Structure formats: C-alpha cells, structure tokens
Amino acid sequence: MTKYHRTEGIVLRTYKLGEADRIIVLLTPDKGMVRAVAKGVRKTKSKFGSRLEQTSHIAMQLHIGRSELALITQVETLTYFPKIRDNFERLAKANALLEAVDQVALPDEPAPEMHVMLLRALHSLEKANSPLLVPSFFLKLMALEGTEPQVNQCVLCDETEVVSFSPAEGGLLCQHHKRGIQISPEAVKLLQKILGGELATALNEPESRATREIDVIASTAIEYFLERKIKSTKILRT
C-alpha cells in the first residue's frame, strides 16, 4: 500500500545515492526523522535540488510505500537562511544543531516541540551569531528529552553555592561534592538563565570567559547524554 503525505521539515543531512539521486534526512513535526530519496537532484537541470540543502526549511510531498525510504515528489522552500549559508562560523554552528538533533530524533515518532525548537534556533542564528546559541540548544534539547541538568543547587545536597559541573551526576556540585568541570559564579548564573526561562537574555551576552565555560559544559553534557562526540563542535574550536 502506498500513499502521499504532505508535511514540512528541516534538512539535517544529505548523502549520495547512485549516480544522480540523494538521500535526504529531515526532521518533521509529525513523523519525526524522515529518510527520503530525492530523484535526480545531483543533475544540473534538477528542478528542486538546491531546495534540499542542509538547514533548509521546506514544505514537501512524500510518496510513502513499502520501502524504508520515502520519495520526495514536491518541494517548496519556506526558509533558506542565507546569512547562515554565507558565513562559515554560523554554518558550523548550524551543523552542530543539526548533528545533535540527528542523534536524538526517531523515525515515525512525532517531534513537534523539537522541530519548533530547531527552527527557532536557526532563525536566531540567522539574526545574530550568539556565542551561547549552540550550548543553549544542547542544554534545551537535553531538557526536552527529560535529562535537564540540575543548575539551581548541588545535585547531591541542598547547597546553593556550587563550584563544578558533572555530566555523570547530572548537574552542578558544591565544594564538598565537587568533581568534573570547574565553573565560575558568572557561568552558573548564565546556566540558570538558559534553563530558567531567560534564554533571550542569555543569548544577548557577549563572548566572555563565562560563555566559553558554558560552551565546554554543554558540549560535554550532550556528548555524555548521546554517548558519542559531536563532530561539528570541533570545527568551532579550531
């Protein structure tokens, strides 16, 4: 049995199939991760090849059959994100977001909140190159998956004066229980803003020692959660 399905999605990654086709991996709100074939997109005369590049937000029609791969039959660009595509640093940051989502999203499992969160992050990155955008996204993604780090007090007691972060313990630790990554009071405040409803304020912070601490902590935390490295973050630090 085959059927057509209309949805929207964000292109997470693509790879070659045969001589002219590509497999497109997308995050959709209603079907979660979708892997679909785009026929002939590597040909110069392809009618929608350029619309299926990484980071593109698209509306599409899928032909779903018995194969694990759907077939993309129609594509319309909703958002192209030109400033991200034209700037290497922004594109590297976008790739880090896409890579993390690619590891978390599941096929045939609706992901409306994740889709909205990724789309908002890309729009924010298009507007401004905040040093905290990627680490904030990592932390928010963990929170969405039910593994939000504890940042308001020590994970192992009620002490509110904290000095370190441990991904294994799941958050901040006091002087008595300290282990993991040392953290400054300024970085603690930023963590609390990110996970405490003041994300917009945190994203306006200029680059500083505290934002760099958050970057390391968030990358360490997401990699511990995923049990794998986020390759794109290495590019950002070179």
C-alpha positions in Angstrom: 0.0 0.0 0.0 1.3 3.4 -0.9 0.1 6.9 0.0 1.0 10.6 -0.4 1.7 12.7 2.7 2.3 16.5 2.9 4.4 17.9 5.7 7.2 20.3 6.4 10.8 19.5 7.5 14.3 20.8 8.2 17.1 19.1 6.2 19.6 17.6 8.7 21.9 16.0 6.2 22.2 14.5 2.8 24.2 11.8 1.1 24.6 10.4 -2.4 22.6 7.6 -3.8 23.5 6.1 -7.2 24.7 8.5 -9.9 22.1 11.2 -9.7 20.0 10.8 -6.5 20.4 11.8 -2.9 19.0 10.6 0.4 17.7 13.5 2.4 17.4 13.1 6.2 14.8 15.5 7.7 13.2 16.4 11.0 9.5 16.8 10.6 6.9 17.7 13.3 4.5 14.8 12.6 6.8 12.0 11.6 10.0 12.8 13.5 13.0 11.8 11.5 12.3 11.0 7.8 14.7 9.5 5.3 13.6 10.1 1.7 15.0 9.8 -1.8 15.2 12.9 -4.0 15.5 11.6 -7.6 17.9 13.3 -10.0 18.8 16.2 -7.7 22.5 15.9 -8.5 21.8 16.7 -12.1 22.3 20.3 -13.2 18.7 20.6 -14.5 17.2 19.3 -11.3 14.0 21.3 -10.5 14.5 21.2 -6.7 18.0 20.1 -5.9 19.0 23.5 -4.4 15.9 23.4 -2.1 17.2 20.3 -0.4 20.4 21.5 1.1 21.4 21.3 4.8 19.5 23.7 7.1 16.7 24.3 4.5 13.2 24.6 6.0 10.8 23.1 3.4 7.3 22.1 2.7 7.1 18.8 0.7 5.0 16.0 -0.5 6.2 12.4 0.2 5.3 9.3 -1.5 5.3 6.6 1.1 5.4 2.9 0.1 6.8 -0.3 1.5 10.4 0.8 1.3 12.1 2.3 4.3 12.8 5.3 2.2 10.0 7.7 1.2 10.2 9.5 -2.1 10.1 13.3 -2.3 7.8 14.3 -5.1 7.2 18.0 -4.4 9.3 20.7 -2.6 8.8 24.3 -1.7 11.3 26.4 0.2 9.9 28.0 3.4 13.1 29.4 4.8 16.6 29.4 3.2 18.7 31.1 5.9 21.1 33.0 3.6 23.2 34.5 6.4 23.9 31.1 7.8 24.9 29.7 4.5 27.2 32.7 3.6 29.2 32.6 6.9 31.4 29.7 7.8 31.1 30.1 11.6 27.3 30.3 11.5 27.1 27.3 9.2 29.4 25.3 11.5 27.1 26.2 14.4 24.1 25.2 12.4 25.7 21.9 11.6 26.2 21.3 15.4 22.5 21.8 16.0 21.6 19.5 13.1 24.0 16.8 14.2 22.6 16.8 17.8 19.0 16.5 16.5 20.1 13.8 14.1 21.2 11.7 17.0 18.1 12.3 19.1 15.1 12.3 16.7 13.5 8.9 15.9 11.6 7.8 12.8 7.8 7.6 13.0 7.8 9.4 16.3 6.2 12.9 16.2 8.6 15.6 17.3 6.6 18.9 17.1 8.5 20.5 20.0 11.9 19.5 18.7 11.0 20.8 15.3 9.9 24.2 16.6 13.0 24.4 18.9 15.4 23.7 16.0 13.6 26.1 13.7 13.7 28.9 16.3 17.4 28.2 16.9 18.1 28.5 13.2 16.1 31.8 13.0 18.1 33.1 16.0 21.4 32.1 14.3 20.3 33.9 11.1 19.7 37.1 13.1 22.7 37.1 15.4 25.8 35.0 16.0 25.4 34.5 19.7 28.2 32.6 21.5 25.6 30.8 23.6 23.3 29.7 20.9 24.8 26.2 20.4 25.4 25.4 24.1 21.9 26.7 25.0 20.4 24.5 22.3 22.3 21.4 23.6 21.0 22.1 27.1 17.4 22.7 26.0 17.5 19.6 23.9 18.5 17.5 26.9 15.7 19.2 28.9 13.3 18.2 26.1 14.5 14.6 26.3 14.0 14.6 30.1 17.6 14.8 31.2 17.8 18.5 32.1 20.9 19.3 34.2 20.3 20.5 37.8 21.6 24.0 38.0 19.9 25.7 40.9 21.7 23.7 43.7 24.1 20.9 44.3 22.8 17.6 42.8 23.9 15.7 45.9 22.7 18.1 48.6 20.8 21.4 49.1 23.8 23.6 48.9 23.2 26.6 46.5 26.9 27.7 46.3 28.2 25.4 43.6 31.7 25.2 42.1 31.7 22.4 39.5 29.6 20.6 36.9 29.5 16.8 36.4 27.6 15.3 33.5 27.7 11.9 35.3 25.9 13.3 38.3 23.6 15.4 36.2 24.4 18.9 37.2 26.2 21.3 39.5 28.1 20.3 42.6 29.1 22.1 45.8 32.6 22.4 47.2 32.1 19.3 49.4 31.0 17.1 46.5 32.9 18.8 43.7 34.1 16.8 40.7 34.0 17.2 36.9 34.4 20.7 35.4 35.1 23.7 37.5 32.6 26.5 37.0 32.7 30.2 37.9 29.8 32.1 39.6 29.2 34.1 36.4 28.8 30.9 34.3 26.4 29.4 37.0 24.2 32.5 36.5 24.2 32.0 32.8 23.3 28.3 33.1 20.4 29.3 35.4 19.2 31.9 32.8 19.3 29.4 30.0 17.4 26.7 31.8 15.2 29.1 33.9 13.2 30.9 31.3 15.6 33.7 30.5 17.1 32.3 27.3 16.7 35.5 25.3 18.7 37.4 27.9 21.4 34.8 27.9 21.7 34.9 24.1 22.4 38.6 24.2 25.6 38.0 26.3 28.8 38.9 24.5 31.6 36.4 24.4 33.5 36.1 27.7 35.2 33.6 29.9 31.8 32.6 31.3 30.3 31.9 27.9 33.3 29.8 27.0 32.8 27.8 30.2 29.1 27.2 29.2 30.2 26.1 25.8 32.5 23.4 27.2 30.0 22.3 29.8 27.1 22.0 27.4 29.2 20.1 24.8 30.5 17.7 27.5 26.9 17.2 28.8 25.3 16.5 25.4 28.1 14.1 24.4 27.7 12.3 27.7 24.0 12.1 27.1 24.4 10.9 23.5 27.4 8.6 24.3 29.1 10.0 21.2 31.1 13.0 20.1 29.5 16.0 18.3 32.0 16.3 15.4 30.8 19.8 14.4 31.9 21.3 17.7 35.5 20.5 16.9 35.3 22.8 13.8 34.1 25.7 16.0 37.1 25.4 18.3 39.8 25.2 15.5 
